Amino acid sequence: MLQFRDRPIFVTDTSIPYGAQLPGSAPAAPFYVPPARPGVGGTAYENSVIDVLNRIERQAVGHLLLSLIPVYYPVLIVKMTDEIANALGTSTCNAATIMSRDTIPLPSGKALRGYSKMAYTPSDSQECRKGPGTRPDEALFHELVHAYHRAMHGGLNPFYSITGTISGNDLSDFGNLDEFQSILVANMYISEYSSALRRDHKSSATLPPELSTSRAYCDAYRPSIKLLAQRQRRLMNLLSFLTEPRFNPLRAYFSDERRELYPTDFLPQ
């Protein structure tokens, strides 16, 4: 098992069946205490995931999100095996995040209980690259947004349905507000290096040009963005300060709300 830098993010090559309850001793509160130093070495799989995390960390949006993953509800990344993919009704090209109540030992000698278990295997094959949001780092980043969301809701995943039609696009194609959030934040991440953004969660189709500017997207999806600003205030607020992403509807939204846009001491380092 490797830890990613000093972040509460762990990668393991150990085979973990879907839904397994892992052995381990129940830790005293807090559930997780970071080891003094991140792990070194690792298997080919563990190192490949660490490489992807390093790529995410280098982007402004990625750095911000990773810095906000709380130590009290960390992330454990495991292989997306055929068994897990079949249980989730997906393919090994995809990544998935599930709540876990397993207890597992950590390199520090502590134990981990209550965390986001993420099934993910990096793949840059043509079969898996089907449009915006499907690059290995983009797929993992999308799931890390889910992990943060779960952590902010005590490990639960409250689904707020969104319906209606925006510029001919069915809002139900996002599935729920959680997926809308992950698509929005991932598109901000992608916009730091690409103009091809993902349209919705139902597919990996490209966001049409008429919605691909910050202002157009903010105006079109304002009700959903308003819900995020209310229910995920800290992340949305901090993202709005970033100038690196070309696509930042949150900056437009908070500007409309007459909030002063200026650097603050609250941006994590």
Phi and psi in degrees as GROMACS dihedral restraints (atoms count N, CA, C in turn):
[ dihedral_restraints ]
;  ai    aj    ak    al  type     phi  dphi    fc
    3     4     5     6     1  -115.6    20    10
    4     5     6     7     1   147.8    20    10
    6     7     8     9     1  -102.6    20    10
    7     8     9    10     1   139.9    20    10
    9    10    11    12     1   -82.9    20    10
   10    11    12    13     1   109.9    20    10
   12    13    14    15     1    48.1    20    10
   13    14    15    16     1  -131.2    20    10
   15    16    17    18     1  -106.1    20    10
   16    17    18    19     1    17.6    20    10
   18    19    20    21     1   -81.1    20    10
   19    20    21    22     1   152.9    20    10
   21    22    23    24     1   -78.9    20    10
   22    23    24    25     1    54.8    20    10
   24    25    26    27     1  -128.6    20    10
   25    26    27    28     1   123.5    20    10
   27    28    29    30     1  -121.3    20    10
   28    29    30    31     1   147.5    20    10
   30    31    32    33     1  -126.5    20    10
   31    32    33    34     1   130.5    20    10
   33    34    35    36     1  -133.3    20    10
   34    35    36    37     1   141.9    20    10
   36    37    38    39     1   -92.3    20    10
   37    38    39    40     1    -0.9    20    10
   39    40    41    42     1   -66.0    20    10
   40    41    42    43     1   134.3    20    10
   42    43    44    45     1   -70.3    20    10
   43    44    45    46     1   119.4    20    10
   45    46    47    48     1  -122.4    20    10
   46    47    48    49     1   105.0    20    10
   48    49    50    51     1   -59.5    20    10
   49    50    51    52     1   148.3    20    10
   51    52    53    54     1   -60.1    20    10
   52    53    54    55     1   128.0    20    10
   54    55    56    57     1    81.5    20    10
   55    56    57    58     1     5.0    20    10
   57    58    59    60     1   -70.1    20    10
   58    59    60    61     1   145.2    20    10
   60    61    62    63     1  -101.4    20    10
   61    62    63    64     1   113.5    20    10
   63    64    65    66     1   -88.5    20    10
   64    65    66    67     1   145.6    20    10
   66    67    68    69     1   -74.3    20    10
   67    68    69    70     1   157.7    20    10
   69    70    71    72     1   159.4    20    10
   70    71    72    73     1   160.9    20    10
   72    73    74    75     1   -86.9    20    10
   73    74    75    76     1   144.4    20    10
   75    76    77    78     1   -70.4    20    10
   76    77    78    79     1   126.8    20    10
   78    79    80    81     1   -83.3    20    10
   79    80    81    82     1   160.4    20    10
   81    82    83    84     1   -78.6    20    10
   82    83    84    85     1   156.9    20    10
   84    85    86    87     1   -67.7    20    10
   85    86    87    88     1   144.0    20    10
   87    88    89    90     1   -71.4    20    10
   88    89    90    91     1   159.9    20    10
   90    91    92    93     1   -61.2    20    10
   91    92    93    94     1   -31.3    20    10
   93    94    95    96     1  -135.0    20    10
   94    95    96    97     1   130.5    20    10
   96    97    98    99     1  -122.9    20    10
   97    98    99   100     1   118.7    20    10
   99   100   101   102     1   -62.3    20    10
  100   101   102   103     1   142.8    20    10
  102   103   104   105     1   -66.4    20    10
  103   104   105   106     1   162.8    20    10
  105   106   107   108     1   -63.5    20    10
  106   107   108   109     1   -36.4    20    10
  108   109   110   111     1  -135.5    20    10
  109   110   111   112     1   143.2    20    10
  111   112   113   114     1   -61.1    20    10
  112   113   114   115     1   156.9    20    10
  114   115   116   117     1   -69.2    20    10
  115   116   117   118     1   161.2    20    10
  117   118   119   120     1  -128.0    20    10
  118   119   120   121     1   164.9    20    10
  120   121   122   123     1    82.5    20    10
  121   122   123   124     1  -136.2    20    10
  123   124   125   126     1   105.9    20    10
  124   125   126   127     1   164.0    20    10
  126   127   128   129     1   -82.4    20    10
  127   128   129   130     1   173.4    20    10
  129   130   131   132     1   -59.8    20    10
  130   131   132   133     1   -42.1    20    10
  132   133   134   135     1   -63.7    20    10
  133   134   135   136     1   -49.0    20    10
  135   136   137   138     1   -59.5    20    10
  136   137   138   139     1   -43.0    20    10
  138   139   140   141     1   -67.7    20    10
  139   140   141   142     1   -33.9    20    10
  141   142   143   144     1   -66.7    20    10
  142   143   144   145     1   -38.1    20    10
  144   145   146   147     1   -70.3    20    10
  145   146   147   148     1   -39.8    20    10
  147   148   149   150     1   -59.7    20    10
  148   149   150   151     1   -39.2    20    10
  150   151   152   153     1   -61.0    20    10
  151   152   153   154     1   -41.4    20    10
  153   154   155   156     1   -65.8    20    10
  154   155   156   157     1   -42.2    20    10
  156   157   158   159     1   -62.4    20    10
  157   158   159   160     1   -37.6    20    10
  159   160   161   162     1   -63.2    20    10
  160   161   162   163     1   -38.1    20    10
  162   163   164   165     1   -64.2    20    10
  163   164   165   166     1   -42.3    20    10
  165   166   167   168     1   -63.0    20    10
  166   167   168   169     1   -43.7    20    10
  168   169   170   171     1   -60.4    20    10
  169   170   171   172     1   -29.7    20    10
  171   172   173   174     1   -73.1    20    10
  172   173   174   175     1   -19.0    20    10
  174   175   176   177     1   -87.4    20    10
  175   176   177   178     1   146.0    20    10
  177   178   179   180     1   -60.0    20    10
  178   179   180   181     1   -45.8    20    10
  180   181   182   183     1   -66.4    20    10
  181   182   183   184     1   -40.3    20    10
  183   184   185   186     1   -64.2    20    10
  184   185   186   187     1   -44.6    20    10
  186   187   188   189     1   -59.5    20    10
  187   188   189   190     1   -43.6    20    10
  189   190   191   192     1   -61.9    20    10
  190   191   192   193     1   -49.0    20    10
  192   193   194   195     1   -61.9    20    10
  193   194   195   196     1   -46.8    20    10
  195   196   197   198     1   -63.1    20    10
  196   197   198   199     1   -32.0    20    10
  198   199   200   201     1   -72.7    20    10
  199   200   201   202     1   -16.3    20    10
  201   202   203   204     1   -97.4    20    10
  202   203   204   205     1   -10.0    20    10
  204   205   206   207     1   -61.0    20    10
  205   206   207   208     1   119.1    20    10
  207   208   209   210     1   -78.0    20    10
  208   209   210   211     1   146.2    20    10
  210   211   212   213     1   -67.6    20    10
  211   212   213   214     1   -21.3    20    10
  213   214   215   216     1   -82.7    20    10
  214   215   216   217     1    -7.5    20    10
  216   217   218   219     1  -146.5    20    10
  217   218   219   220     1    72.2    20    10
  219   220   221   222     1   -74.9    20    10
  220   221   222   223     1  -178.4    20    10
  222   223   224   225     1  -116.5    20    10
  223   224   225   226     1   133.6    20    10
  225   226   227   228     1  -118.9    20    10
  226   227   228   229     1   119.7    20    10
  228   229   230   231     1  -101.8    20    10
  229   230   231   232     1   125.5    20    10
  231   232   233   234     1  -124.2    20    10
  232   233   234   235     1   169.3    20    10
  234   235   236   237     1   -64.8    20    10
  235   236   237   238     1   139.7    20    10
  237   238   239   240     1   -84.2    20    10
  238   239   240   241     1    92.3    20    10
  240   241   242   243     1   -86.1    20    10
  241   242   243   244     1   169.0    20    10
  243   244   245   246     1   -59.7    20    10
  244   245   246   247     1   -38.1    20    10
  246   247   248   249     1   -61.8    20    10
  247   248   249   250     1   -46.9    20    10
  249   250   251   252     1   -67.4    20    10
  250   251   252   253     1   -43.4    20    10
  252   253   254   255     1   -59.7    20    10
  253   254   255   256     1   -42.9    20    10
  255   256   257   258     1   -65.2    20    10
  256   257   258   259     1   -40.2    20    10
  258   259   260   261     1   -65.1    20    10
  259   260   261   262     1   -32.2    20    10
  261   262   263   264     1   -92.0    20    10
  262   263   264   265     1    -5.4    20    10
  264   265   266   267     1    68.7    20    10
  265   266   267   268     1    36.2    20    10
  267   268   269   270     1  -133.4    20    10
  268   269   270   271     1  -166.1    20    10
  270   271   272   273     1  -117.7    20    10
  271   272   273   274     1   166.5    20    10
  273   274   275   276     1   -71.0    20    10
  274   275   276   277     1    -8.5    20    10
  276   277   278   279     1   -71.0    20    10
  277   278   279   280     1   -26.9    20    10
  279   280   281   282     1   -89.3    20    10
  280   281   282   283     1   167.8    20    10
  282   283   284   285     1  -119.2    20    10
  283   284   285   286     1   156.2    20    10
  285   286   287   288     1  -149.0    20    10
  286   287   288   289     1   145.8    20    10
  288   289   290   291     1  -118.9    20    10
  289   290   291   292     1   130.5    20    10
  291   292   293   294     1  -131.0    20    10
  292   293   294   295     1   150.6    20    10
  294   295   296   297     1   -73.6    20    10
  295   296   297   298     1   141.1    20    10
  297   298   299   300     1  -131.6    20    10
  298   299   300   301     1   139.9    20    10
  300   301   302   303     1  -113.5    20    10
  301   302   303   304     1    19.8    20    10
  303   304   305   306     1   -64.0    20    10
  304   305   306   307     1   160.8    20    10
  306   307   308   309     1  -122.7    20    10
  307   308   309   310     1   122.5    20    10
  309   310   311   312     1  -132.1    20    10
  310   311   312   313     1   151.2    20    10
  312   313   314   315     1   -77.8    20    10
  313   314   315   316     1   148.6    20    10
  315   316   317   318     1  -112.1    20    10
  316   317   318   319     1   160.6    20    10
  318   319   320   321     1   -57.6    20    10
  319   320   321   322     1   -25.9    20    10
  321   322   323   324     1   -74.0    20    10
  322   323   324   325     1    -9.9    20    10
  324   325   326   327     1    95.8    20    10
  325   326   327   328     1   -11.4    20    10
  327   328   329   330     1   -82.0    20    10
  328   329   330   331     1  -176.5    20    10
  330   331   332   333     1  -129.2    20    10
  331   332   333   334     1   159.6    20    10
  333   334   335   336     1  -117.4    20    10
  334   335   336   337     1   124.4    20    10
  336   337   338   339     1  -140.6    20    10
  337   338   339   340     1   125.4    20    10
  339   340   341   342     1    82.6    20    10
  340   341   342   343     1    95.8    20    10
  342   343   344   345     1  -160.7    20    10
  343   344   345   346     1   172.5    20    10
  345   346   347   348     1   -91.4    20    10
  346   347   348   349     1   119.4    20    10
  348   349   350   351     1   -95.7    20    10
  349   350   351   352     1   122.7    20    10
  351   352   353   354     1  -117.0    20    10
  352   353   354   355     1   122.0    20    10
  354   355   356   357     1   -93.6    20    10
  355   356   357   358     1   121.6    20    10
  357   358   359   360     1  -161.8    20    10
  358   359   360   361     1   133.3    20    10
  360   361   362   363     1  -131.8    20    10
  361   362   363   364     1   118.8    20    10
  363   364   365   366     1   -59.2    20    10
  364   365   366   367     1   133.2    20    10
  366   367   368   369     1  -148.9    20    10
  367   368   369   370     1   124.5    20    10
  369   370   371   372     1  -108.5    20    10
  370   371   372   373     1    22.5    20    10
  372   373   374   375     1   -70.9    20    10
  373   374   375   376     1   157.2    20    10
  375   376   377   378     1   -61.6    20    10
  376   377   378   379     1   -31.8    20    10
  378   379   380   381     1   -63.6    20    10
  379   380   381   382     1   -35.1    20    10
  381   382   383   384     1   -90.1    20    10
  382   383   384   385     1   -21.4    20    10
  384   385   386   387     1   -88.3    20    10
  385   386   387   388     1    95.3    20    10
  387   388   389   390     1  -117.4    20    10
  388   389   390   391     1    12.8    20    10
  390   391   392   393     1   143.1    20    10
  391   392   393   394     1  -172.6    20    10
  393   394   395   396     1   -57.1    20    10
  394   395   396   397     1   138.6    20    10
  396   397   398   399     1    90.0    20    10
  397   398   399   400     1     1.3    20    10
  399   400   401   402     1  -109.9    20    10
  400   401   402   403     1    -1.6    20    10
  402   403   404   405     1   -63.0    20    10
  403   404   405   406     1   150.4    20    10
  405   406   407   408     1   -51.5    20    10
  406   407   408   409     1   -44.8    20    10
  408   409   410   411     1   -70.9    20    10
  409   410   411   412     1   -32.7    20    10
  411   412   413   414     1   -68.2    20    10
  412   413   414   415     1   -40.4    20    10
  414   415   416   417     1   -64.6    20    10
  415   416   417   418     1   -42.7    20    10
  417   418   419   420     1   -69.3    20    10
  418   419   420   421     1   -40.6    20    10
  420   421   422   423     1   -59.5    20    10
  421   422   423   424     1   -43.1    20    10
  423   424   425   426     1   -53.8    20    10
  424   425   426   427     1   -44.7    20    10
  426   427   428   429     1   -71.6    20    10
  427   428   429   430     1   -30.6    20    10
  429   430   431   432     1   -66.5    20    10
  430   431   432   433     1   -30.8    20    10
  432   433   434   435     1   -64.5    20    10
  433   434   435   436     1   -41.8    20    10
  435   436   437   438     1   -60.7    20    10
  436   437   438   439     1   -42.2    20    10
  438   439   440   441     1   -61.5    20    10
  439   440   441   442     1   -42.8    20    10
  441   442   443   444     1   -63.6    20    10
  442   443   444   445     1   -42.5    20    10
  444   445   446   447     1   -59.1    20    10
  445   446   447   448     1   -44.9    20    10
  447   448   449   450     1   -63.8    20    10
  448   449   450   451     1   -42.0    20    10
  450   451   452   453     1   -61.2    20    10
  451   452   453   454     1   -36.6    20    10
  453   454   455   456     1   -75.4    20    10
  454   455   456   457     1    -9.5    20    10
  456   457   458   459     1  -121.4    20    10
  457   458   459   460     1    33.5    20    10
  459   460   461   462     1    63.7    20    10
  460   461   462   463     1    28.4    20    10
  462   463   464   465     1    89.6    20    10
  463   464   465   466     1    -7.2    20    10
  465   466   467   468     1   -88.2    20    10
  466   467   468   469     1   167.5    20    10
  468   469   470   471     1  -129.7    20    10
  469   470   471   472     1    79.6    20    10
  471   472   473   474     1   -65.1    20    10
  472   473   474   475     1   123.9    20    10
  474   475   476   477     1   -96.9    20    10
  475   476   477   478     1   118.4    20    10
  477   478   479   480     1  -107.7    20    10
  478   479   480   481     1   111.1    20    10
  480   481   482   483     1   -68.9    20    10
  481   482   483   484     1   143.5    20    10
  483   484   485   486     1  -126.4    20    10
  484   485   486   487     1   134.2    20    10
  486   487   488   489     1  -134.2    20    10
  487   488   489   490     1   170.6    20    10
  489   490   491   492     1   114.1    20    10
  490   491   492   493     1  -177.0    20    10
  492   493   494   495     1  -129.3    20    10
  493   494   495   496     1   131.5    20    10
  495   496   497   498     1  -122.1    20    10
  496   497   498   499     1   116.7    20    10
  498   499   500   501     1    48.6    20    10
  499   500   501   502     1    40.7    20    10
  501   502   503   504     1    83.5    20    10
  502   503   504   505     1    -3.1    20    10
  504   505   506   507     1   -98.6    20    10
  505   506   507   508     1   127.3    20    10
  507   508   509   510     1   -76.8    20    10
  508   509   510   511     1   121.0    20    10
  510   511   512   513     1   -63.1    20    10
  511   512   513   514     1   -25.4    20    10
  513   514   515   516     1   -65.1    20    10
  514   515   516   517     1   -15.4    20    10
  516   517   518   519     1   -67.0    20    10
  517   518   519   520     1   -15.0    20    10
  519   520   521   522     1   -83.1    20    10
  520   521   522   523     1   -21.4    20    10
  522   523   524   525     1    89.3    20    10
  523   524   525   526     1   -57.4    20    10
  525   526   527   528     1  -164.5    20    10
  526   527   528   529     1   177.1    20    10
  528   529   530   531     1   -65.9    20    10
  529   530   531   532     1   -32.4    20    10
  531   532   533   534     1   -61.2    20    10
  532   533   534   535     1   -44.6    20    10
  534   535   536   537     1   -69.6    20    10
  535   536   537   538     1   -36.9    20    10
  537   538   539   540     1   -59.0    20    10
  538   539   540   541     1   -43.1    20    10
  540   541   542   543     1   -61.8    20    10
  541   542   543   544     1   -46.3    20    10
  543   544   545   546     1   -64.2    20    10
  544   545   546   547     1   -38.7    20    10
  546   547   548   549     1   -66.5    20    10
  547   548   549   550     1   -44.7    20    10
  549   550   551   552     1   -60.2    20    10
  550   551   552   553     1   -51.4    20    10
  552   553   554   555     1   -68.2    20    10
  553   554   555   556     1   -38.9    20    10
  555   556   557   558     1   -63.7    20    10
  556   557   558   559     1   -37.3    20    10
  558   559   560   561     1   -65.3    20    10
  559   560   561   562     1   -35.5    20    10
  561   562   563   564     1   -63.0    20    10
  562   563   564   565     1   -42.8    20    10
  564   565   566   567     1   -60.3    20    10
  565   566   567   568     1   -48.6    20    10
  567   568   569   570     1   -63.3    20    10
  568   569   570   571     1   -35.7    20    10
  570   571   572   573     1   -67.2    20    10
  571   572   573   574     1   -10.4    20    10
  573   574   575   576     1   -70.6    20    10
  574   575   576   577     1   -18.1    20    10
  576   577   578   579     1  -139.6    20    10
  577   578   579   580     1    -4.2    20    10
  579   580   581   582     1  -147.5    20    10
  580   581   582   583     1   152.8    20    10
  582   583   584   585     1   -98.1    20    10
  583   584   585   586     1    -6.5    20    10
  585   586   587   588     1   -88.9    20    10
  586   587   588   589     1   108.0    20    10
  588   589   590   591     1  -108.5    20    10
  589   590   591   592     1   157.9    20    10
  591   592   593   594     1   -85.1    20    10
  592   593   594   595     1   137.5    20    10
  594   595   596   597     1   -75.8    20    10
  595   596   597   598     1   -49.7    20    10
  597   598   599   600     1  -158.2    20    10
  598   599   600   601     1  -170.8    20    10
  600   601   602   603     1   -90.4    20    10
  601   602   603   604     1   -19.2    20    10
  603   604   605   606     1   -67.9    20    10
  604   605   606   607     1   -31.0    20    10
  606   607   608   609     1  -146.4    20    10
  607   608   609   610     1  -177.2    20    10
  609   610   611   612     1  -110.4    20    10
  610   611   612   613     1    33.0    20    10
  612   613   614   615     1   -68.4    20    10
  613   614   615   616     1   157.3    20    10
  615   616   617   618     1   -82.3    20    10
  616   617   618   619     1   137.8    20    10
  618   619   620   621     1   -61.2    20    10
  619   620   621   622     1   129.0    20    10
  621   622   623   624     1   -63.7    20    10
  622   623   624   625     1   151.3    20    10
  624   625   626   627     1   -54.9    20    10
  625   626   627   628     1   -35.5    20    10
  627   628   629   630     1   -68.6    20    10
  628   629   630   631     1   -11.3    20    10
  630   631   632   633     1  -116.6    20    10
  631   632   633   634     1     4.7    20    10
  633   634   635   636     1   -91.5    20    10
  634   635   636   637     1     5.1    20    10
  636   637   638   639     1   -99.5    20    10
  637   638   639   640     1   156.0    20    10
  639   640   641   642     1   -58.4    20    10
  640   641   642   643     1   -45.2    20    10
  642   643   644   645     1   -66.6    20    10
  643   644   645   646     1   -45.9    20    10
  645   646   647   648     1   -62.6    20    10
  646   647   648   649     1   -43.5    20    10
  648   649   650   651     1   -67.7    20    10
  649   650   651   652     1   -42.3    20    10
  651   652   653   654     1   -59.6    20    10
  652   653   654   655     1   -46.5    20    10
  654   655   656   657     1   -66.2    20    10
  655   656   657   658     1   -39.2    20    10
  657   658   659   660     1   -71.4    20    10
  658   659   660   661     1   -40.8    20    10
  660   661   662   663     1  -109.0    20    10
  661   662   663   664     1    25.3    20    10
  663   664   665   666     1   -53.9    20    10
  664   665   666   667     1   -44.3    20    10
  666   667   668   669     1   -58.7    20    10
  667   668   669   670     1   -40.8    20    10
  669   670   671   672     1   -71.1    20    10
  670   671   672   673     1   -39.7    20    10
  672   673   674   675     1   -65.4    20    10
  673   674   675   676     1   -36.9    20    10
  675   676   677   678     1   -61.7    20    10
  676   677   678   679     1   -41.3    20    10
  678   679   680   681     1   -61.9    20    10
  679   680   681   682     1   -41.5    20    10
  681   682   683   684     1   -65.0    20    10
  682   683   684   685     1   -40.4    20    10
  684   685   686   687     1   -62.7    20    10
  685   686   687   688     1   -28.8    20    10
  687   688   689   690     1   -83.6    20    10
  688   689   690   691     1   -38.7    20    10
  690   691   692   693     1  -101.1    20    10
  691   692   693   694     1   -15.1    20    10
  693   694   695   696     1  -136.2    20    10
  694   695   696   697     1    51.5    20    10
  696   697   698   699     1   -57.7    20    10
  697   698   699   700     1   -46.6    20    10
  699   700   701   702     1   -62.9    20    10
  700   701   702   703     1   -49.6    20    10
  702   703   704   705     1   -62.9    20    10
  703   704   705   706     1   -46.0    20    10
  705   706   707   708     1   -63.0    20    10
  706   707   708   709     1   -41.8    20    10
  708   709   710   711     1   -63.9    20    10
  709   710   711   712     1   -47.6    20    10
  711   712   713   714     1   -66.6    20    10
  712   713   714   715     1   -38.3    20    10
  714   715   716   717     1   -61.7    20    10
  715   716   717   718     1   -34.3    20    10
  717   718   719   720     1   -65.3    20    10
  718   719   720   721     1   -21.4    20    10
  720   721   722   723     1   -78.6    20    10
  721   722   723   724     1   -18.4    20    10
  723   724   725   726     1   -71.0    20    10
  724   725   726   727     1   134.9    20    10
  726   727   728   729     1  -103.0    20    10
  727   728   729   730     1   -12.8    20    10
  729   730   731   732     1   -67.8    20    10
  730   731   732   733     1   -43.0    20    10
  732   733   734   735     1   -70.7    20    10
  733   734   735   736     1   128.4    20    10
  735   736   737   738     1   -63.6    20    10
  736   737   738   739     1   -33.4    20    10
  738   739   740   741     1  -102.1    20    10
  739   740   741   742     1   108.7    20    10
  741   742   743   744     1  -143.9    20    10
  742   743   744   745     1    75.1    20    10
  744   745   746   747     1   -61.6    20    10
  745   746   747   748     1   -23.9    20    10
  747   748   749   750     1   -68.6    20    10
  748   749   750   751     1   -36.1    20    10
  750   751   752   753     1   -62.4    20    10
  751   752   753   754     1   -42.6    20    10
  753   754   755   756     1   -64.8    20    10
  754   755   756   757     1   -41.2    20    10
  756   757   758   759     1   -63.6    20    10
  757   758   759   760     1   -50.9    20    10
  759   760   761   762     1   -68.9    20    10
  760   761   762   763     1   -28.9    20    10
  762   763   764   765     1   -64.2    20    10
  763   764   765   766     1   -41.7    20    10
  765   766   767   768     1   -63.4    20    10
  766   767   768   769     1   -29.6    20    10
  768   769   770   771     1   -81.0    20    10
  769   770   771   772     1     7.5    20    10
  771   772   773   774     1    64.0    20    10
  772   773   774   775     1    28.9    20    10
  774   775   776   777     1   -86.9    20    10
  775   776   777   778     1   131.2    20    10
  777   778   779   780     1   -64.3    20    10
  778   779   780   781     1   132.9    20    10
  780   781   782   783     1   -99.2    20    10
  781   782   783   784     1   107.0    20    10
  783   784   785   786     1  -152.2    20    10
  784   785   786   787     1   154.0    20    10
  786   787   788   789     1   -62.9    20    10
  787   788   789   790     1   142.7    20    10
  789   790   791   792     1  -128.7    20    10
  790   791   792   793     1   164.8    20    10
  792   793   794   795     1   -74.2    20    10
  793   794   795   796     1    -4.0    20    10
  795   796   797   798     1   -87.7    20    10
  796   797   798   799     1    -8.5    20    10
  798   799   800   801     1   -71.5    20    10
  799   800   801   802     1   123.7    20    10
  801   802   803   804     1   -64.5    20    10
  802   803   804   805     1   153.6    20    10
